[in-house]
Amino acid sequence: MLQITRQSEYAVRTLLELAQIPFGRRMSAKIISEKQEISEVFLKKTIQQLDRAGLVATHRGKQGGVQLCVPADEITIADVIGAIEGEVAINPCLSEKNHCKNEEFCPVHQILERAQDALLAELKRETFADIVKGKVKVEE
């Protein structure tokens, strides 16, 4: 089954919380974990990965917490999944790390490539600012 990991889901939920506060403000991991009902221990590991990817910064101490390093209107779900999972490839033949020798003439490769392109386009379509403002485009 093709699905994002629980860690990616938690990362998205973390960014949703941070996108709702003014840029540059901090929120404690404890508050995020309580609001999103996520284990604080697991959440801290997720936040570390978001920090390494440059999406958030963490600060220790009394005035510590987590804050966005990039404005919410510049971050998409694709960015967050990429920060946690790495490259998104629905099949190894589509990975930048692999070169499929059948790529040029394989009809399955072309179908999977179109599917992956469509998936990534949707994940990049709205930013976290759009999501928290309710500006998600709903198709009918």
C-alpha positions as CSV (number, residue, x, y, z in Angstrom):
1,M,0.0,0.0,0.0
2,L,1.3,3.4,-0.9
3,Q,0.9,5.9,1.9
4,I,2.8,8.5,3.8
5,T,4.2,7.5,7.2
6,R,2.8,8.5,10.5
7,Q,5.9,10.6,11.0
8,S,5.1,12.6,7.9
9,E,1.5,13.0,9.1
10,Y,2.8,14.3,12.4
11,A,5.1,16.7,10.6
12,V,2.2,18.1,8.6
13,R,0.1,18.5,11.7
14,T,3.1,20.3,13.4
15,L,3.4,22.7,10.5
16,L,-0.4,23.3,10.6
17,E,0.0,24.4,14.2
18,L,3.0,26.7,13.5
19,A,1.3,28.2,10.5
20,Q,-1.5,29.5,12.7
21,I,0.8,31.7,14.8
22,P,2.6,34.8,13.6
23,F,5.8,34.1,11.7
24,G,8.8,34.1,14.1
25,R,6.7,33.2,17.1
26,R,7.5,30.0,19.0
27,M,5.3,27.2,20.2
28,S,6.4,24.5,22.6
29,A,6.5,20.9,21.5
30,K,4.4,20.1,24.5
31,I,1.6,22.4,23.3
32,I,1.8,21.0,19.8
33,S,1.7,17.4,21.1
34,E,-1.3,18.2,23.4
35,K,-3.2,20.0,20.7
36,Q,-2.5,17.4,18.0
37,E,-2.6,14.4,20.4
38,I,0.8,13.2,19.4
39,S,3.4,11.6,21.7
40,E,5.8,14.3,22.7
41,V,8.8,12.0,22.5
42,F,7.9,11.0,18.9
43,L,7.0,14.6,18.0
44,K,10.5,15.8,19.2
45,K,12.1,13.4,16.8
46,T,9.9,14.6,14.0
47,I,10.7,18.2,14.8
48,Q,14.5,17.4,14.7
49,Q,14.0,16.2,11.1
50,L,12.1,19.4,10.2
51,D,14.9,21.4,11.8
52,R,17.6,19.6,9.8
53,A,15.6,20.3,6.6
54,G,15.5,24.0,7.5
55,L,11.7,24.3,7.8
56,V,11.7,25.0,11.6
57,A,14.2,26.1,14.2
58,T,14.2,24.9,17.8
59,H,15.2,26.9,20.9
60,R,15.8,25.6,24.3
61,G,15.0,27.2,27.6
62,K,12.2,29.1,29.3
63,Q,11.4,31.1,26.1
64,G,12.2,28.1,23.9
65,G,10.0,26.2,21.5
66,V,9.7,25.6,17.8
67,Q,9.2,28.2,15.1
68,L,8.9,28.3,11.3
69,C,12.1,29.3,9.5
70,V,10.2,29.6,6.2
71,P,7.0,31.6,6.0
72,A,3.9,29.4,5.8
73,D,3.0,30.8,2.4
74,E,6.2,29.2,1.0
75,I,5.8,25.7,2.5
76,T,3.7,22.9,0.9
77,I,2.9,19.4,2.0
78,A,5.4,18.2,-0.6
79,D,8.1,20.1,1.2
80,V,7.2,18.5,4.5
81,I,7.0,15.0,3.2
82,G,10.3,15.5,1.4
83,A,11.9,16.7,4.6
84,I,10.7,13.5,6.5
85,E,10.7,10.8,3.8
86,G,13.3,12.1,1.3
87,E,12.6,11.9,-2.4
88,V,9.1,11.0,-3.3
89,A,9.1,8.2,-5.8
90,I,6.1,5.9,-6.2
91,N,8.3,3.3,-7.8
92,P,12.1,2.8,-7.8
93,C,12.3,3.3,-11.5
94,L,11.2,6.9,-10.9
95,S,13.8,7.7,-8.3
96,E,16.5,10.2,-9.2
97,K,19.0,7.8,-7.6
98,N,18.1,5.0,-10.0
99,H,18.3,5.0,-13.8
100,C,15.9,2.5,-15.3
101,K,17.4,1.0,-18.5
102,N,13.9,0.5,-19.8
103,E,12.7,4.0,-19.2
104,E,12.6,5.1,-22.8
105,F,10.4,2.3,-24.1
106,C,8.6,1.1,-21.1
107,P,4.9,2.0,-21.2
108,V,4.5,1.3,-17.5
109,H,7.2,3.7,-16.6
110,Q,5.4,6.5,-18.5
111,I,2.1,5.8,-16.7
112,L,3.8,5.7,-13.3
113,E,5.7,8.9,-14.1
114,R,2.4,10.7,-15.0
115,A,0.9,9.4,-11.8
116,Q,3.8,10.6,-9.7
117,D,3.8,14.0,-11.4
118,A,0.1,14.4,-10.7
119,L,0.6,13.4,-7.0
120,L,3.5,15.9,-6.6
121,A,1.5,18.6,-8.3
122,E,-1.3,18.2,-5.9
123,L,1.0,18.1,-2.8
124,K,2.6,21.4,-4.1
125,R,-0.7,23.0,-5.0
126,E,-1.5,24.8,-1.7
127,T,0.8,26.2,0.9
128,F,0.3,25.9,4.7
129,A,-0.9,29.5,4.7
130,D,-3.6,28.6,2.2
131,I,-4.6,25.6,4.3
132,V,-5.0,27.5,7.6
133,K,-6.9,30.3,5.8
134,G,-9.3,27.9,4.3
135,K,-8.2,28.6,0.8
136,V,-7.9,25.0,-0.3
137,K,-9.2,24.5,-3.8
138,V,-12.0,22.0,-3.8
139,E,-12.7,20.3,-7.1
140,E,-16.3,19.4,-7.8
